[in-house]
Amino acid sequence: MTSQDAERPEAVGTSRRSKLTPEREQEFFDAVLDQLRSCGYDAVTMEGIATSTRCSKSTLYRQWKTKPQFVAAALRSNRRVRFTDIDTGSLAEDLRQAAAAGEGMGKDTGLLQALGHAVMEDPELKGALREALVEPEIAALRAILARGVARGEVPAGHPALEYVPAQLFGMLRMRPVLEGEQADAAYLVRFVEAVVLPALGLP
């Protein structure tokens, strides 16, 4: 039995899931994400979320049977894509705009760090993290690159194309570790202009 199982009220298994309004459900999810960022995964508890949102622990367990399920649902609720509407007609300018928009992913980087080892141990958490924070952004960025290829700005077989997402997302995550500062919009745009555009042969 895990600590999460021990914490869960026994009656929850036979309780019927009650109906929550979307607003109330999002309030729970926001509380989970806030606690993840500020305290880390291990410090998040159903009891703590119940206290902060003024509800009973059994209410949470009726909706989400375990803490990993609850956190996974909160991550999925946080799903958003920042790069979808970027289409200036120029790949170089699209990448500059994507870099500037990437500054808003700092909170997502915090979530990645907060989940830490828990993601490696729980496949559901890992899948939810990728679904919420990683795959949508990579797909949108690859669409930007594909449009550049279709316009003839970069050859389809250019070897640097596949590494652009790793470069941008890697810089977002690693600058706080290496330099103790967030990768803000100005920094990311400079990085794109100094590294990504030259690698693609773009001005």
N, C-alpha and C positions, 0 to 999 in steps of 0.2 A: 504494500500500500504506500502510495506517495503522500507527501505532505499536503498536496492539493486534495487528494481523496479524503484524508483525515479531516480537513477543514470543511468539506462539503457536508451539509446536513443530509441525513439519511432519507428524510422524507421527500427530497427533491426528485429522486428517481421515479416516484409515483405521482408527482404533482403535474398538473396540466399547465402547459405554457400559457401565460396570460398575454393579453394584447397590450403592446406599448405603442404610444404615438411615435412617429418618426422623430419628433423633436426631443422626446424623452430618451429615446434610444440613442440619439446623437449626443445627448448630454452625458450618458454613461460612457460612450466611446471617447468623447473629448477628455473626460476625467482619466480614463485609462492612459491615453496618449500623453497627457500632461504629466502623470505620475511616472510613466516610463522615462520620459525625457529628464525629469528632475531627480528621480531616485534610482532608476535602473530596474530591470525586470524582476530580480529577486525580491526587491522591496515592495512590489505591487501585490496587494492582497484584495480578495473580494470584500473583506471587512473594511479595508481602507477606502475602497471605491464606494461602498454602501454608505459609509460615514460622510464622505465628501459630497455625495449626491442626495443625501437624506432619504435613503430607501433602506429596506431590509435586505440582509444578505440572502435570504431565501428568494427574494424577487430576482436577484441576479442569477442565482443558481437555477431557477426555473427557466430562464432564458438561455443561459450558457452554462453547460454542465461543469466545466473546468476552467481554470484560469487560462491555460493555453487557448482554449476555444474562444474565450472572451477577448483575449488580446488579438487573436487572429481576426475576429469579427471587427474589432476596432481598427486594425490596420486596413482591412478591406474598405471600411467606411471612409478612410483617408485617401482613397485612390483618386488621383487627379493627374492630368497631363499638361505640362507647361508649354510644350513645344508644338502642339497640334496646329495652332493658328499662324505659325511662322512660315511665310512663303512670299519673299520679296522679289523673286525672279532671279536672284543671285545667290549662289551657294555660299560665297564668302560672307555676304551680308547676313544670310540665314544663320550661319554658324556664329557670327558675332552676336546676333539677337538671342540665339539659344544659350550662348555663354552668359549673357546678361540675365536671362531668365533663370539660369541655373542657380543664381544666388539664393533664390527662394527655397532651394533644396537643402539648405543648411539644417533645418529642423529634421528633415528626413535622415540626414547623416547622423544626427543625434539619436534618432530612433534605432538606426543600424547599430550604433555603438552601445546603446542601452540594452538591446536584446542580446548582443554578444554571444556567449556560449549557448544560451537557451535555444537559439535558432539552429545550431548544429545538432542539438539533441532531439528536437521536435520537428518532424517533417511538415506538420500542419502549419506551424509558425513560419518555417522556412518558405513554404509555398505561398502563404499569405503575404509575407514580406516582399517576395519577388512580384507577386500579382499586384500589390498595392503601390510599391515604390520603384521597382526596377523595370519590369517588362514594358509597361506603357510608355515610359520615357525613352527607352531604347528603341522601341518600335517607331515612335514619332521621330526620333533622331535619324534612324535608318531611312525613313520616308523622305526626310530633307535631303539626305545624301543621294537617294535614288533619283530625286528630281534633278539634282545637279548632274548626275550621270546622263539622264535622259536629255538634258539640254546641251550635252556635249562639253560641259565645263571640266569634267574629270573622266578619264577613260574607265570603262566598266571594270576592267581588271586591275585597277590601280591598287598596289599592295597596302597602301596606307588606309584605305576606306574602312576595312574591318576593325581597325584599332581606334577610330575616332570616339565611339562611345566609351571605351575603356579609358581613354585619355581624359575625357571630360569628367566622368564619374570618379575616376581614380584621383584626380586633382581635388575634387570636392572633399573627398574623404581623407586624403593624406596631408593637405596643407595644415589642418589643425594639429596633426600629429608631429609633422616635421618643423613647423614654424610657430605653432601656438596661436595661429590666427585663422579665422574663417576665410574661405575662398569667396570673397565678395565679387560683385558684378565687374568692377574695374579690373580686378586681378584675373578673373576668368577671361575677359575680353583680351587682355594682354597676352595671356597664355595661348589663346586661339590664334592671335596674330603672329606670335613668335614661334609657335610650334606646329599647330594643326594646319594652318593655311599653307606654310612652306612645304610641309610634308605632302600635301595634296597638289602642290604646284600652283597654288592660287595666290593672287596678289593681295 
